[in-house]
Amino acid sequence: MPEKADNETKMVWPEHARLIEQKHKTEIIHEFLEWCNGKRIELGRWVECGGYGEDEFMPHVEKVDNLLAEFIGINLEELEREKRAMLSQMRATSEQVVRERASSLTPQA
């Protein structure tokens, strides 16, 4: 069953919310592509070869994660910005907790 992102996550971290809600799809697709790879089935596209009228099959070289992100409508650059903001927020919260604990251990004069 698909997960649902809470409203706060949707407001503050929209790309992560989308990723959470589409995770079931991406996991199934990724598993299928790995299965195909094990059977030596390649993902690729037909490209025109210099106007000679013959198309050629070219293996897909882009990371599968990029394709999956595009498929479910996630902006990977924005997702990375959200990750960095999350880490910064967690770091600041952690530093504040450490300061508060340290000040509570300091003897009062």
C-alpha positions in Angstrom: 0.0 0.0 0.0 1.4 3.4 -0.9 2.7 5.6 1.9 1.3 9.1 2.4 3.4 12.0 3.4 2.0 14.2 6.2 0.8 17.7 5.4 3.9 19.3 7.1 6.2 17.3 5.0 4.2 18.3 1.9 4.5 21.9 2.8 8.2 22.0 3.9 9.7 19.3 1.8 7.5 18.8 -1.3 10.0 16.8 -3.4 10.5 14.4 -0.5 6.8 14.1 0.0 6.4 13.2 -3.7 9.2 10.6 -3.3 7.6 9.1 -0.2 4.2 8.8 -2.0 5.7 7.3 -5.2 8.2 5.0 -3.5 6.1 1.8 -4.1 6.2 2.6 -7.9 9.9 3.2 -8.1 10.8 0.1 -6.1 8.7 -2.1 -8.4 10.2 -0.5 -11.5 13.7 -0.6 -10.2 13.3 -4.3 -9.3 12.0 -5.0 -12.8 14.9 -3.2 -14.4 17.4 -5.2 -12.3 15.6 -8.4 -13.4 15.9 -7.3 -17.0 19.6 -6.6 -16.5 20.1 -10.1 -15.1 18.6 -11.4 -18.3 20.9 -9.2 -20.4 17.9 -7.0 -21.6 19.1 -3.4 -22.1 17.1 -0.2 -21.9 17.9 1.9 -24.9 16.5 4.1 -27.6 16.6 4.2 -31.4 18.6 7.1 -32.8 19.0 8.4 -36.3 22.4 7.8 -37.7 23.6 10.9 -39.5 20.6 11.1 -41.9 21.4 7.8 -43.7 17.9 6.5 -43.1 19.0 3.8 -40.8 18.2 4.1 -37.1 20.6 2.5 -34.6 19.8 1.1 -31.1 21.8 2.8 -28.5 21.9 1.5 -24.9 20.6 4.0 -22.4 23.6 5.4 -20.4 21.8 7.8 -18.0 21.3 6.6 -14.5 18.1 4.8 -13.9 17.4 6.9 -10.9 17.3 10.0 -13.1 14.7 8.3 -15.3 12.6 7.2 -12.3 12.7 10.7 -10.9 11.5 12.2 -14.2 8.8 9.5 -14.4 7.3 10.3 -11.0 7.9 14.1 -11.4 10.7 14.7 -9.0 13.2 17.5 -9.5 16.5 15.9 -8.4 18.2 19.3 -7.9 15.4 20.5 -5.6 15.5 17.2 -3.8 19.2 17.7 -3.1 18.5 21.2 -1.9 15.8 19.8 0.5 18.3 17.2 1.8 20.9 19.8 2.5 18.3 22.0 4.3 17.2 19.0 6.3 20.7 18.2 7.3 21.4 21.8 8.2 18.2 22.0 10.3 19.1 18.7 12.1 22.7 19.9 12.8 21.4 23.2 14.2 18.9 21.3 16.4 21.5 18.9 17.6 23.9 21.8 18.4 21.2 23.5 20.4 20.5 20.3 22.4 24.2 19.9 23.2 24.4 23.6 24.4 21.3 23.2 26.5 22.6 20.0 28.2 26.0 21.5 28.7 24.5 24.6 30.4 22.3 22.4 32.6 25.4 20.6 33.8 27.3 23.8 34.6 27.1 24.6 38.3 25.1 27.6 39.0 27.0 30.4 40.8 
